[in-house]
Amino acid sequence: MEHGDIVLNLFPGTEMEGGPANLYLRRLGNQISWTPLLGPRSPLGLRLDAAGLRATGECLGLRITLALVLAEESPSWLWHVGMENPTDAEVTLDLVYAQDLALAHYGAIRTNEYYVSQYIDYTPLTHPERGCVLAARQNLSMGGRQPWAPT
């Protein structure tokens, strides 16, 4: 994922092995099970159309719909996740979003991921509508800039 000359993710995924950036669905209870909702190990089928990227399918006994939505007024995205339990059995779930941040030039990332990642600084901020949010900033200069991302 790129914005101009800045790459957001640290480890690019491939068709063989998706990167660590993912949405994970975890079913809790006596036996905990989990699955990635994106990438080559996802049970969901992807489609790209005029509305954007969508994924649908069944996972852990649930019907799942997933949509990547780009914000209209800021350079940001949102994941919209819908889940339907087709049974009468109660389930407890959580959804985990993992993002491997680089906020660096592609050449810097491919030269040494660990060097680039040690310069990411995380700071909790207070948002008037969202409460506590986490901001990540690349302190290693990237073309005279220090890119940042709210997470």
N, C-alpha and C positions, 0 to 999 in steps of 0.2 A: 504494500500500500504506500503510495507516494503522494506528497503534496509539494509541487514544484520540484526542487532538487533534494528534498528531505524525505527519507524513507522512514515510515512509522515503525514497522516491525523489524525485529532484530534477526530472526531466523526465517528466511523465505521458505514457504512450503512448496512441495511439488506434487505431481499426480501420484507418486509412489508413497510419499510420506508427508502428510500435512504438517505445517509448523505448529508451535505451541499455542498460537492465538486461536481460540475456539470458544464455543459455547458448549458447556457440558451439562447434561441432564442427569441428576442423581436421584434415585429412588431410595428413600430411607425406610427403615423398619428392621425386622429381625435379620434380614439379609440385604445388605446395601449393594446396589448395582448402579452402574453409571455407563454413559455412552457419549461420545462427541457428536454434536449435531451438525458439524461442518467437516469438510475434508473427505479423504478417501475411506475413512472408517465409519462415516456417518450412514445410518440406515435411511436417511431422507433422500428423496429425489430432488435435484435442483432444476430450476428453469429460469431463464432470463428473458424478460419481455419488456414491453413499454412501461409497465408498472415498476420494474426493477427486478432484483434477485429474490426469488422465493424458493422455499424448500418445504416439501410435505412428505408425510409418511407416518409409519407407526414405529414406536420405540418404547420399550419397557411397558408394553400393554396400553399405551396411550396413543391417541391420534395427535400429531404435532403439525403445526404450521409455523413457519419461520419466515420473516421478511426483513430485508435490509432496506432501511429507509434513510435517504439523504435529507438532511435539514435544508430548508429553503433559505434561511437567513444567516447561516454560519457554516464554516467548513467542518461539519461534523456529521455523524451518522448515528442511527438508532437501530437496535434489533427489536422487532415486534415478535413476540412469541405467544402462540395460542396453543393450549392443551385441552384435550377432551378425554375424559375417562369414560369409555363405553360400558363399564360395568357398574354394579352397585357397591363394589368394594372401595373402602376409603383408602387413599394413598397419600403419603407425605413425600413431597418432592422439594428439591432446591435446584436452582439454575445458577451455574457458575460461569462467569465470563473471564477468560484469561487472555491477556494481551502482553506480548513480549515487546517492550518499547525499545527503540533505538534512537529515534529522532536525530538521525545523522545522514551524511552522504553515503551512497551505496558503496563507494570505494573504501570508506572508513570501516563500514560494517564487515565487508568481505575480507578486509585485511586482518582484523582482530575483533571479533564480537565481544569478548570479555573486556578488552580495553575500553571499547565504546560504552558498554553497559555500566561500568563502574562510575561513570560520570553523570548518570541519571540521578537527579535529586528529587525526592518526593516531599510534598508539603501539603498538609491538610488545610483547606480553606472553608469558610462558611459562605454558603450560597443562600440568598433570601428565600428562595422557593424550594430548593433541593436539600437544604441542610448541609451536612458535612460532605465535601467533595475532595478528591485527591488530585492535586496537580503534579505533573511530572515535567521536569526541565532538564534539557541536555546542557550541562555546564562546559563541555568540551566545545570550543568555538567551531561552528560550521559556516565557513565563509563570512566570518565576522558577526554571526548571529548565534543565539542560544535558543533553539526551538523549544517550545513547551506544548503540552497537551493536557487538558483536563481529563481525568479518567473516572 
